[in-house]
Amino acid sequence: MGRRVWVAVLAGTALGGILPSSRAIAAAQTGAAATGSSGALATVDDQADVVVTARRYPTETANASKSGLPILKTPQAINTVSAEEIAVRGVQSIAQAIQNTPGVVTQYGDTDVRYDWISIRGFNPGRYLDGLRLPFGARGYSQMRIEPYGLERIEVLKGPASALYGQSAPGGLLNMVSKRPTDIPLHEILLQAASYDRYQAGIDFGGPFGQDGRISYRLTGLARTSNTPIDYLDEKRVFIAPALRLQPDDRTSITLLGEYQKISSNGGGAPAALPTVGTLYPNRNGKIPRSVFIGDPDYDHFSNRQWSVGAELRHALDDHFSFQQNVRYSSVRTDTQRVQAIALAADGRTLSRYAWAFPETSRVFSSDTRLTAKFATGTLTHDLLLGLDYQFERARYEESALRLVSSIDIFNPVYTGGIVRPAAATIIAQKRDQTGIYGQYILGWGRLSLVASGRSDMADSSTVTATAATGQSVVVRQQDNKFTGRAGVTYMVTDRLSAYAAYGTSFQPTAGTDRLGATFDPTTGKQWEAGTKYQLSHGLGLITLAAYDLHQTNVLTPDPANIRYNTQAGEGHVHGIELEAKLTPVTGLNLIGSYAYSRSKVLKANPNASGLSILGNELPFVSNHQASARADYTVQAGSLRGLGLGFGGTYFGRLFGDAANLYRIPGAIIFDAALRYDLGVLVPSLHGINLAVNASNLFDRRYLKTCIAAAGCYFGARRTILGSVRYNF
């Protein structure tokens, strides 16, 4: 069957996964009600020969508009992945969780222990947890790694978000919502084993203290030890996230959230960056094995210690006015030492290499304070929002000199060891502060609603770059003041069908100076978007369709007057169509499908020192076509009652991994399958015990995720079989 036929099949069918037990989901629903988390209805009637499995999908998100506007009335494309979907698919990372979201590309393969590399509509998104920005670091190596088991849901908010969130890319942002205390008891124990000696155990407990329910808690934890498809690359992880909610009265809620995570990985924490010859292009010696390790087992290592503490205060002043404040302090400390490829020799076997090390630390304080007023005048409804956002980040990055080490035969590697960690050569200390004042007005008139928001930002940064050998340093200070806005209109065609149109702008500070010594202005983004949304009754489905056209300007490009410097004459353009459907059309059947068409182009660019220009090229990490489809069904009657089956596929369209468009990555289709059984159906005394098996990349398809350089190719994940035992009581 040809690829086009498979894409058509994927675009026209759908899959979900395997549903957790009813008590776990019911508890999750109750605990998530305040934040709009999705849940499910899954009950087993021991007296009647029937099993009911109905998935519930989010109907609102508190973060897209910061006011709890229903998704149907929000003039913006929003995609969500619920805790239930994370569980039934056996998701192990944020990148894996959202890889089927239309317009999202996961960049550097699927076995990176360190980070989740993601682009949305062609741009790297801002990453948020509970509506507050996460650490990034001076060079992006002290990012927080968020554990999906600790989340209620993941939100992909498409398009410019600066009007409410400040500096961000025009493609959108990624927000993750932590698990919250529950109003009813929740007890879950999870045991999992998978391919490559992967073993992990998790707990998820929650519920109220006392009879009045004024105090409730949540405690989520996970421990993992695992090898990977890459030789000598392993992972050890410990994660714990306590939460406590205090409700002194009916109008006030205080939620305390904490997290600690430790990650250790021999092998450097990431898959090898391999040569194009033998991966993307033919090699006369054959295909480079997907398991090959090009580093040194005695040298390569990665570690991450991260923690955060935060609080959320919500207080209703009266029936119309409410106050909310979110604060969090986060700390990340990473240390990486790796041996990486330089180039493949003409014999197609000998790979030259270098060793280096790059530790980084980052500390971030974030706060978001807002006052909301909701009232009506005649036939009009009004929703006013005024907020103050402040954040600072302090980061320190050290980079060693690059030390040449012995070459290896990539088809028969022999590791000599004895590599000494190079001393730090460059030290970068960076301070970043951002203060934003924003406002939003939502006007409702019958079936029509208008949304207008604007924000004024003051972003300051100071970067000190020191050379360790000489002690000399260069200081660059930058201040950016920018106003951004967004406006949209939504019309409710029926109670469940809406149509919308919106326009928004964004900005991102750009580090560096031009040939005259002046600091660069921020890049700016603007986007038009229009779409429609349809929601099934009782939250049993949501279908969204969006078309967008976005531009990013003030992009750096070589300066014709002095090509050693850059000027801000570049411009990029992305437009596309995105479709997603998540629904439960009949009892026991859950469907998920998505499709995205995207086109990108560099509209303005100058030649580099070699006379080459990227003008007219496609932007990297923009896939022209994406499609996915998943379907699962739980047998309702007969001898197989309680058995769940699932199957699905994902198509990754072709894309370029570099701005010069030298490396075109072919598309690929991978399949996955799922099987589960609720033991409580067979033996009532085993109620709450669920068995599940998930298989990803079912047929072990060999495919590339990207190539960013001649020695920078990354494979997609190999076939993985994951077995789970989940006990809810």
Summary of the structure (lengths in Angstrom):
residues: 729
radius of gyration: 25.5
end to end distance: 46.5
largest distance: 82.2
contacts: 2705
relative contact order: 0.15
helix: 8%
strand: 57%
